[in-house]
Amino acid sequence: MTGRGKYETRLDPALWAYIDSVNAWYPPEISGLPVDKQRAVYARMCRAFHQGRPPGVRARDSLVA
């Protein structure tokens, strides 16, 4: 691991693996893209990371007025 600064030894390998995965999908330089493009990349990343819901957990979308 290089370039991780003071956190290199403070975070465990599993957390670094997660950080690296997020950065592979959503690198810091993406902030230069238009917001709609950023949202599209973020949505794809979320779908890739989604692991389903535990038994008995349901979700729904609705409008809150």
Secondary structure, 3 states (H helix, E strand, C coil): CCCCHHHCCCCCHHHHHHHHHHHHHCCHHHHHCCHHHHHHHHHHHHHHHCCCCCCCCCCCCCCCC
